[in-house]
Amino acid sequence: MNWEAIGAVGEILGAIAVLATLVYLAIRFVRYANRLWREEQKSRWRYFQTGVERY
């Protein structure tokens, strides 16, 4: 193997690492957004329940 082949393998491994990182971050973002949405829905439901009980 010459240096050009080693460099090409390094570039491919680097590209794979970047793609894996982007996929990981996308999954984390979607899970975080879903959790925020669920918490917002719970909060709205609690507010609705307490509002109905008051009146």
C-alpha positions in Angstrom: 0.0 0.0 0.0 1.3 3.4 -0.9 0.5 6.7 0.8 -2.2 7.6 -1.6 -4.1 4.4 -0.8 -3.7 5.0 2.9 -5.0 8.6 2.5 -8.0 7.4 0.5 -8.9 4.9 3.2 -8.5 7.6 5.8 -10.8 9.9 3.9 -13.4 7.1 3.5 -13.3 6.4 7.2 -13.6 10.0 8.0 -16.6 10.4 5.8 -18.3 7.4 7.4 -17.6 8.9 10.9 -19.2 12.2 9.8 -22.2 10.4 8.5 -22.6 8.3 11.6 -22.3 11.5 13.7 -25.0 13.2 11.7 -27.4 10.2 11.9 -26.8 10.1 15.7 -27.5 13.8 16.1 -30.6 13.6 14.0 -32.0 10.7 16.1 -31.2 12.6 19.3 -32.9 15.7 17.9 -36.1 13.8 16.9 -36.3 12.1 20.3 -35.8 15.4 22.1 -38.4 17.2 20.0 -40.9 14.3 20.7 -40.2 14.5 24.4 -40.8 18.3 24.4 -44.1 17.8 22.5 -45.3 15.1 25.0 -44.4 17.3 27.9 -46.3 20.2 26.4 -49.3 18.0 25.8 -49.2 16.8 29.4 -48.9 20.4 30.6 -51.9 21.5 28.5 -53.9 18.5 29.7 -53.1 19.3 33.4 -54.1 22.9 32.9 -57.3 21.9 31.2 -58.1 19.5 34.1 -57.4 22.1 36.8 -59.4 24.7 34.9 -62.4 22.4 34.7 -62.2 21.5 38.4 -62.1 25.2 39.4 -65.3 26.1 37.6 
